[in-house]
Structure formats: structure tokens, C-alpha cells
Amino acid sequence: MKKIDLKKQSRTDWVLVDALKDEEIDYSDIPELTDAFFNNALFVPAKQVVTMRLDSDVVAWLKQNGRGYQTRTNKILRAVMESQGSSTKKTAAA
């Protein structure tokens, strides 16, 4: 992951930005958020950091396809949870 230098001063003229009126802002490069967008949007729950102990052969199996084993683990657990008829709202796996 690329590090961002937070000490570097912004070249944005914030006084000019703050002085802009809403109608002066150019939104032409941003697609409009229509009802179709929101109808197709999925809620992705926040991740929670956990520590758990798994058998070493299970971890090896999860890691055998390379990067993303934690995401695969989450998808597997979500599939089991949803197959059990959990009362938790079904959401997109991220």
C-alpha cells in the first residue's frame, strides 16, 4: 500500500472552495444517483477484528489459493450462517 505524506501541504485553495455556492459546483463528471442505483445497492456490514484459533490444516486449506484467505473464510462462514436460517439480515459478502 502506498504511503501518503500527511505533512505535505495541500495545493487546494480552500478559501475559494468555501466561497463557492452550491449552484456554482460542477457535477458534470459525476453520474447522477438515480432510484435504480439505490434499488441495486447492497449494504456491506462493517468488519470486526477478531482473534481465533483454527486447526493448522484448515488454515493451510484456506491459504492454498493465495491472497484473500480471510475474505474466503468470511464468505464460508456467511454461507453457513445464512443456511442455518439466521435471523440476522442477509447482506452482501465483502
C-alpha positions as CSV (number, residue, x, y, z in Angstrom):
1,M,0.0,0.0,0.0
2,K,1.3,3.4,-1.0
3,K,2.0,5.7,2.0
4,I,0.5,9.2,1.9
5,D,2.6,12.1,3.2
6,L,0.2,13.8,5.5
7,K,2.7,16.6,6.2
8,K,2.6,17.7,2.6
9,Q,0.6,20.9,2.3
10,S,-2.5,20.8,0.1
11,R,-2.4,22.8,-3.1
12,T,-6.2,23.3,-2.9
13,D,-7.4,26.9,-2.5
14,W,-9.8,26.2,0.4
15,V,-10.8,29.8,0.7
16,L,-12.1,29.6,-2.9
17,V,-13.8,26.3,-2.3
18,D,-15.5,27.6,0.8
19,A,-16.7,30.7,-1.1
20,L,-18.4,28.6,-3.8
21,K,-22.2,28.5,-3.8
22,D,-23.9,25.1,-4.4
23,E,-25.2,26.1,-7.8
24,E,-21.6,27.0,-8.9
25,I,-20.3,23.5,-8.3
26,D,-19.7,21.5,-11.5
27,Y,-21.1,18.0,-11.1
28,S,-20.8,17.1,-14.8
29,D,-18.2,14.4,-14.2
30,I,-20.2,12.6,-11.5
31,P,-23.0,10.3,-12.5
32,E,-26.4,11.1,-11.1
33,L,-27.5,8.7,-8.3
34,T,-30.9,7.5,-9.5
35,D,-33.5,5.3,-7.9
36,A,-32.1,2.4,-9.9
37,F,-28.7,2.9,-8.2
38,F,-30.2,2.8,-4.7
39,N,-32.5,-0.2,-5.6
40,N,-29.4,-2.2,-6.6
41,A,-27.2,-1.0,-3.8
42,L,-26.1,-3.6,-1.2
43,F,-25.4,-2.9,2.5
44,V,-22.0,-4.2,3.4
45,P,-21.6,-4.6,7.2
46,A,-18.5,-3.3,8.9
47,K,-15.7,-5.7,9.6
48,Q,-14.7,-6.6,13.1
49,V,-11.2,-7.6,14.0
50,V,-11.2,-11.0,15.8
51,T,-8.6,-13.5,17.0
52,M,-9.5,-17.1,16.7
53,R,-7.6,-20.4,16.8
54,L,-8.1,-22.7,13.8
55,D,-6.5,-26.1,13.1
56,S,-3.4,-25.7,11.0
57,D,-4.7,-27.8,8.2
58,V,-7.8,-25.6,7.9
59,V,-5.6,-22.5,7.7
60,A,-3.4,-24.2,5.1
61,W,-6.5,-25.1,3.1
62,L,-7.8,-21.6,3.3
63,K,-4.5,-20.2,2.2
64,Q,-3.8,-22.6,-0.6
65,N,-5.3,-20.3,-3.2
66,G,-3.1,-17.4,-2.2
67,R,-4.2,-13.9,-1.0
68,G,-7.7,-13.3,0.3
69,Y,-8.0,-16.2,2.7
70,Q,-9.7,-14.0,5.3
71,T,-12.3,-12.9,2.8
72,R,-12.8,-16.6,1.7
73,T,-13.2,-17.5,5.4
74,N,-15.8,-14.8,5.9
75,K,-17.8,-15.9,2.8
76,I,-17.7,-19.5,4.0
77,L,-19.0,-18.5,7.5
78,R,-21.6,-16.3,6.0
79,A,-22.9,-19.1,3.7
80,V,-23.2,-21.4,6.8
81,M,-24.9,-18.7,8.8
82,E,-27.4,-18.0,6.1
83,S,-28.1,-21.7,5.5
84,Q,-29.0,-22.0,9.2
85,G,-31.8,-19.6,8.7
86,S,-30.2,-17.0,11.0
87,S,-32.5,-14.1,12.0
88,T,-29.6,-11.8,11.0
89,K,-30.5,-9.7,8.0
90,K,-28.9,-11.1,4.8
91,T,-26.3,-8.8,3.4
92,A,-23.6,-8.7,0.7
93,A,-20.4,-10.6,1.5
94,A,-17.5,-8.2,1.2
